[in-house]
Amino acid sequence: MSKTVVNRFSDIDSVADNTAAKLIEKLASLLAAKDEVHLVLTGGTVGIATLASLWANPAHTDIDFTRVNFWWGDERFVAADSADRNALQAKNALLKNLKLDDSKVHEFPAADSGQELQQAVTEFAAHVETVNPHFDVVLLGMGPDGHIASLFPGKPLPETGLWIIAEDDSPKPPPQRLSFTYEALNSADEVWFVVAGADKQDAVFVAMGDTPEDLPVGRVHGKILTQWFIDSTAGTKVFGC
């Protein structure tokens, strides 16, 4: 069982700033020990704010980002230039500033790539198999319903052995998405949940309670470490303040 650490902060800005600072420290440590790192990013308000905070933190200059592989936990199956795309949001917040080689940015296929959703799954699954990544850190946001990536409550569990799935009827628009599976996310050494907002407190309560696997968020853990970065409102029901 991996170790779990809960980091509590006053508000969303503090969550983003402190997560970014911790991530810089973690990347520095990893890159001192290995040639390349595989980092899985998350979209959402807190996830994108964290990337912006990372770029704003002067310590980011200590990191050789050319040795970091960037992935996403999931992606909306929309056009490449759609503002809904997690990858585009991440580029605008951070990646466009890093002068990365395209081979280090592992985007899910876009809806205007000429492929149907299931074809995109097949193509990206083949890419993942070729790269064979060892995920060092996975960042995950969480919805008020406890979903993570595009893994939603009430949906059938993916078949064993699959790392990439299609979601063609998401309860949250847009309906078509691509996502890493629980199995893929659980392969990571560390999983960091970045969560803020009073609308998340019920899901946080379940995730930190006796039956966490009632929600998707409770089914994912880092092999070595699971960390929560939450604000005071998201933690109200658990911590009472």
C-alpha positions in Angstrom: 0.0 0.0 0.0 1.4 3.4 -1.0 1.8 6.2 1.5 -0.8 8.9 1.4 -0.1 12.6 2.2 -2.7 15.3 2.4 -1.5 18.9 1.9 -4.1 21.5 2.8 -4.1 25.2 1.7 -6.3 28.2 2.1 -7.5 28.7 -1.5 -7.0 27.6 -5.1 -4.1 30.0 -5.7 -2.2 28.5 -2.8 -3.0 25.0 -4.1 -1.6 25.8 -7.5 1.5 27.6 -6.2 2.4 24.9 -3.7 1.8 22.1 -6.1 3.9 23.8 -8.7 6.7 24.3 -6.2 6.6 20.7 -5.1 6.6 19.6 -8.7 9.7 21.6 -9.5 11.4 19.9 -6.5 10.2 16.5 -7.6 11.4 17.0 -11.2 14.8 18.2 -10.1 15.2 15.1 -7.9 14.0 12.7 -10.6 16.3 14.3 -13.3 19.3 14.0 -11.0 18.7 10.2 -10.9 17.5 9.3 -14.4 17.8 10.5 -18.0 14.1 11.1 -18.7 10.9 11.7 -16.8 7.4 10.9 -17.7 4.8 13.4 -16.3 1.1 13.1 -16.8 -0.8 16.5 -16.7 -4.4 17.3 -15.9 -6.7 19.8 -17.3 -9.3 21.7 -15.2 -9.1 25.0 -13.4 -6.6 23.8 -10.7 -4.5 21.8 -13.1 -4.0 24.6 -15.5 -3.4 27.1 -12.7 -0.7 24.8 -11.4 1.1 24.9 -14.8 0.9 28.7 -14.9 2.3 28.8 -11.4 5.1 26.5 -12.4 6.2 28.9 -15.2 5.9 31.9 -12.8 8.1 30.3 -10.2 11.7 31.3 -10.8 12.9 27.9 -9.7 11.6 26.4 -13.0 14.8 27.5 -14.6 16.6 24.7 -12.6 14.7 22.1 -14.7 15.9 20.7 -18.0 12.4 20.3 -19.5 13.9 18.8 -22.7 14.2 15.6 -20.6 10.6 15.6 -19.5 7.9 13.7 -21.5 4.5 15.2 -21.2 1.3 13.2 -21.3 -2.3 13.9 -20.3 -4.6 11.8 -18.2 -7.4 12.4 -20.7 -8.5 14.6 -23.5 -11.7 15.9 -25.0 -12.1 14.6 -28.6 -12.4 18.0 -30.2 -10.5 19.9 -32.8 -6.8 20.6 -32.1 -7.4 24.3 -31.8 -10.5 24.0 -29.6 -10.3 25.9 -26.3 -11.8 22.7 -24.7 -8.6 20.8 -25.3 -6.5 20.0 -22.3 -3.3 20.0 -24.4 -4.0 23.5 -25.8 -4.7 24.9 -22.4 -1.5 23.4 -21.1 0.5 24.8 -24.0 -0.8 28.3 -23.4 -0.1 28.0 -19.6 3.4 26.4 -19.8 4.5 24.2 -22.7 4.7 27.0 -25.4 7.4 28.6 -23.2 9.6 25.5 -22.9 10.8 25.0 -26.6 10.1 21.3 -26.4 10.8 18.7 -29.1 7.5 17.4 -30.4 8.6 13.8 -29.5 8.4 14.8 -25.9 4.8 16.0 -26.1 2.4 13.0 -26.3 -1.0 14.5 -27.2 -4.1 12.4 -27.7 -5.3 12.6 -31.3 -7.8 15.4 -32.1 -11.2 15.1 -33.7 -10.0 16.9 -36.8 -7.2 14.4 -37.3 -9.3 12.4 -39.9 -10.0 9.6 -37.4 -13.1 8.4 -35.7 -13.0 8.1 -31.9 -12.2 4.4 -31.8 -9.5 4.8 -34.5 -7.9 7.4 -32.3 -7.9 5.0 -29.4 -6.2 2.3 -31.4 -3.6 4.7 -32.8 -2.8 6.3 -29.4 -2.7 2.9 -27.7 -0.1 1.8 -30.2 1.9 4.9 -29.5 1.8 4.2 -25.8 3.0 0.7 -26.4 5.9 1.9 -28.5 7.1 4.5 -26.0 6.3 2.2 -23.0 6.3 5.0 -20.5 7.1 4.6 -16.8 4.9 7.3 -15.3 6.9 9.1 -12.6 4.1 11.5 -11.5 0.5 11.7 -12.5 -1.4 14.9 -11.8 -5.2 14.5 -11.5 -8.0 16.9 -11.0 -11.4 15.7 -9.7 -14.9 16.6 -10.5 -17.7 17.1 -8.0 -19.0 13.6 -8.9 -15.6 12.1 -8.0 -14.5 11.5 -11.6 -10.9 11.6 -12.6 -9.5 11.8 -16.1 -12.5 10.7 -18.2 -13.4 7.9 -15.8 -16.9 8.6 -14.5 -19.0 7.1 -11.7 -21.5 4.4 -13.0 -19.4 3.5 -16.0 -18.3 -0.1 -16.6 -14.7 -0.8 -15.6 -12.3 -1.1 -18.6 -11.1 -4.5 -19.5 -7.9 -5.7 -17.9 -4.8 -4.9 -20.0 -6.2 -1.8 -21.6 -4.4 1.5 -21.0 -6.5 3.7 -23.4 -10.3 3.9 -23.7 -12.9 5.9 -25.5 -15.7 7.6 -23.7 -18.4 8.5 -26.2 -21.2 9.5 -23.8 -19.6 11.6 -21.1 -22.0 13.0 -18.5 -20.0 16.2 -18.8 -19.6 17.9 -22.2 -18.1 17.5 -24.6 -19.4 13.9 -24.9 -16.5 12.2 -26.7 -13.2 11.8 -24.9 -10.0 9.7 -24.7 -8.6 8.6 -21.4 -6.0 6.5 -19.7 -7.5 3.7 -17.7 -7.3 3.0 -13.9 -4.7 0.4 -14.8 -2.5 2.9 -16.6 -2.9 5.6 -13.9 -2.2 3.1 -11.1 1.1 2.2 -12.8 2.6 5.5 -11.7 5.1 5.9 -8.9 3.2 8.9 -7.6 -0.3 10.3 -8.0 -1.0 13.8 -7.0 -4.7 15.0 -6.7 -5.1 18.8 -7.1 -8.6 19.8 -5.9 -10.2 23.0 -4.9 -13.8 24.3 -4.3 -16.7 23.6 -2.0 -18.4 21.6 -4.7 -15.7 18.9 -4.3 -16.1 18.4 -0.5 -18.5 15.4 -0.7 -16.3 13.5 -3.2 -13.2 14.3 -1.0 -15.1 13.0 2.0 -15.8 9.7 0.2 -12.3 9.4 -1.2 -10.8 9.8 2.3 -13.4 7.6 4.0 -14.0 3.9 4.5 -15.2 3.1 1.0 -13.1 5.3 -1.4 -13.6 2.9 -4.3 -17.3 4.0 -4.5 -15.9 6.8 -6.7 -13.4 6.7 -9.5 -11.0 9.0 -7.5 -10.7 6.3 -4.8 -9.6 3.7 -7.3 -6.3 5.4 -8.2 -3.2 5.3 -6.1 0.5 5.9 -6.7 2.7 2.8 -6.2 5.0 4.7 -3.9 3.1 7.9 -2.9 -0.4 9.4 -3.3 -0.6 13.1 -2.5 -3.6 15.4 -2.1 -3.3 19.1 -2.6 -6.6 20.6 -1.5 -8.0 23.9 -0.4 -10.0 24.6 2.7 -13.4 24.5 1.0 -12.7 21.1 -0.6 -11.7 19.7 2.8 -14.5 21.2 4.8 -16.5 17.9 5.2 -13.5 15.8 6.1 -11.6 18.3 8.3 -14.4 20.5 9.6 -12.7 23.7 8.6 
